[in-house]
Amino acid sequence: MATQANFNQLLFQAELLEHLPSAIFVFVFGCCVGSFLNVVIYRLPRNIRLLSPPSSCPSCNHKLRFFRENIPIIGWLIIRGKCRYCKEPVSIEYPFIELLTGLLFLICYVLCYWVSMRTSFFGDIFSEWWHINGVYRTLPMFIALVTMVSGLLAMTIIDARTFTIPIQIPIV
């Protein structure tokens, strides 16, 4: 009986190690998407183009450097929550949204690829299909899922601030 428990524990650890690199990648990718969601949440209600003006300080409009201030979560920690030029505080909301998006992506990954092979509690959405077909065959569906989650997060935050939902997000 003890050997069966040890075997199950070793199997669990092997599965965890198998999914760990992918889970880390999904979390970091989610944080990067969260950084873009910050741009969407700030600019879309103000009718500012999303891609053309580079990211800048909301107070002094100084352009953020890519490898210093514009790294998700870490950039905010490096500048200690203040603009390097005007010393105005930068909202904690920026790293919070990046972290939240990374965690939501990670939760989707865990539900799709790890929990789905153990239980059928979640029904058809998170079924064995994810595990049977593997990561590469289900990647388009996973990208569609996290895109929908990202859009819902952006719409929720914009709606909480402005009581409107920009039509561009549901169209995408």
Solvent accessible surface area in square Angstrom, and as a share of the most:
residue,aa,sasa,rsa
1,M,200,0.89
2,A,72,0.56
3,T,107,0.62
4,Q,97,0.43
5,A,59,0.46
6,N,86,0.44
7,F,120,0.50
8,N,73,0.38
9,Q,104,0.46
10,L,116,0.58
11,L,86,0.43
12,F,88,0.37
13,Q,79,0.35
14,A,56,0.43
15,E,36,0.16
16,L,79,0.39
17,L,122,0.61
18,E,120,0.54
19,H,23,0.10
20,L,80,0.40
21,P,88,0.55
22,S,39,0.25
23,A,15,0.12
24,I,97,0.49
25,F,138,0.57
26,V,15,0.09
27,F,54,0.22
28,V,80,0.46
29,F,97,0.40
30,G,0,0.00
31,C,9,0.05
32,C,62,0.37
33,V,32,0.18
34,G,0,0.00
35,S,25,0.16
36,F,90,0.38
37,L,10,0.05
38,N,11,0.06
39,V,31,0.18
40,V,10,0.06
41,I,3,0.01
42,Y,67,0.25
43,R,20,0.07
44,L,22,0.11
45,P,48,0.30
46,R,124,0.45
47,N,138,0.71
48,I,68,0.34
49,R,173,0.63
50,L,52,0.26
51,L,151,0.75
52,S,59,0.38
53,P,55,0.34
54,P,72,0.45
55,S,29,0.19
56,S,41,0.26
57,C,5,0.03
58,P,73,0.46
59,S,68,0.44
60,C,54,0.32
61,N,111,0.57
62,H,65,0.29
63,K,124,0.52
64,L,53,0.27
65,R,112,0.41
66,F,136,0.57
67,F,166,0.69
68,R,100,0.37
69,E,14,0.06
70,N,47,0.24
71,I,57,0.29
72,P,24,0.15
73,I,38,0.19
74,I,98,0.50
75,G,0,0.00
76,W,52,0.18
77,L,104,0.52
78,I,73,0.37
79,I,22,0.11
80,R,205,0.75
81,G,7,0.07
82,K,104,0.44
83,C,8,0.05
84,R,82,0.30
85,Y,109,0.41
86,C,44,0.27
87,K,131,0.56
88,E,82,0.37
89,P,102,0.64
90,V,28,0.16
91,S,56,0.36
92,I,112,0.57
93,E,52,0.23
94,Y,57,0.22
95,P,11,0.07
96,F,117,0.49
97,I,1,0.01
98,E,14,0.06
99,L,74,0.37
100,L,53,0.26
101,T,1,0.01
102,G,0,0.00
103,L,75,0.37
104,L,49,0.24
105,F,3,0.01
106,L,48,0.24
107,I,92,0.47
108,C,11,0.07
109,Y,6,0.02
110,V,50,0.29
111,L,37,0.18
112,C,0,0.00
113,Y,7,0.02
114,W,40,0.14
115,V,35,0.20
116,S,0,0.00
117,M,43,0.19
118,R,114,0.42
119,T,51,0.30
120,S,94,0.61
121,F,166,0.69
122,F,82,0.34
123,G,36,0.35
124,D,134,0.70
125,I,116,0.59
126,F,26,0.11
127,S,30,0.19
128,E,102,0.46
129,W,112,0.39
130,W,10,0.03
131,H,90,0.40
132,I,127,0.64
133,N,31,0.16
134,G,29,0.28
135,V,53,0.30
136,Y,191,0.73
137,R,184,0.67
138,T,1,0.00
139,L,73,0.36
140,P,94,0.59
141,M,109,0.49
142,F,12,0.05
143,I,91,0.46
144,A,54,0.42
145,L,28,0.14
146,V,5,0.03
147,T,65,0.38
148,M,115,0.51
149,V,28,0.16
150,S,9,0.06
151,G,16,0.16
152,L,91,0.45
153,L,21,0.11
154,A,1,0.01
155,M,33,0.15
156,T,87,0.50
157,I,32,0.16
158,I,1,0.00
159,D,53,0.27
160,A,75,0.58
161,R,105,0.38
162,T,55,0.32
163,F,174,0.73
164,T,81,0.47
165,I,86,0.44
166,P,21,0.13
167,I,117,0.59
168,Q,92,0.41
169,I,24,0.12
170,P,72,0.45
171,I,130,0.66
172,V,143,0.82
